[in-house]
Amino acid sequence: MKNLARLIIENKRIKNLENNKLKLSNEESHYLNKVMRLKIGEEIQITNGEGYLWKGIKNKNNILEIPNINKPILVQDKKKVFLGIAVAIPKSGFDDILKMCTEIGIDFIQPLYSEHQIKRISNQSSKMDRWNIIINEAVEQCERLWKPKILNILDIYEWIIACKAKDIISISLTRDESCISLNDWLKMQNLPIQENTIIWNVIGPEGGWSTREICCFKDNKFQLIRLSESILRTSTACVTAASILSQWRSFDMESNSIMEK
């Protein structure tokens, strides 16, 4: 397939095309005209972030035509078991976490507040909009067809209550020799796994989990694991966990059948 520029467009906009024409936002027009320098008549790939890929043609500076809207050039099935990274929002580097988790193949990203965090985000709506833009750009760059979902910020205790019973959850600790590794824990999972289960790894704040939080994890029978023999920055821990999860799904879990709903 020819290496073309790629643009992610919300599915509702794809569904509401008039005469197969897509009007671009100012930001999208700037990206195609000034950054990618796409000329009129040149092709581009368009994804809805939900597994579909179409060929688009630049019709005007702010208009794309999708000539075969009912015939996408590629359709990718959704994964049957999902991967999630939940992370206490660090002071810096969260943008990089979003980019790298998107590139690696994580399906859900859950920002968290924990007891050892002092600063809270004041304008969450604005921050979520910005985070979604970062994820969109990463989807375009790495050519994913399924956009990961970033969930609304929750306190760690709120998130524990919100978790589904079938979700499988591990908590990363720092330098705890009594904990098994994430790799070993994943190998212990009983296969096949029920469809639509999320396999979570939870990354704590740079100051570590509180005693109360660890007691809560144990009370909920979450598996405590270690990622490394050394202390990792939050961003490094997220990339490490995401890579281990993705490799496990690709090479270990998907070689086995998955339970039907």
Secondary structure, DSSP 4 states (H G I P E B T S, - for coil): -----EEE--HHHHHT-BTTEEEPPHHHHHIIIIIS-PPTT-EEEEE-SBSEEEEEEEEETTEEE-TTTTS-SEE-PPPSSEEEEEEEPPSS-HHHHHHHHHHHT-SEEEEEE-TT-----S-HHHHHHHHHHHHHHHHHHHT-SBPPEEPPPEEHHHHHHHS-TT-EEEEEESS-TTSEEHHHHHHTSPSS-BTT-EEEEEE--TT---HHHHHHHHHTTPEEEES-SS---HHHHHHHHHHHHHHHHHHTGGGS--B--
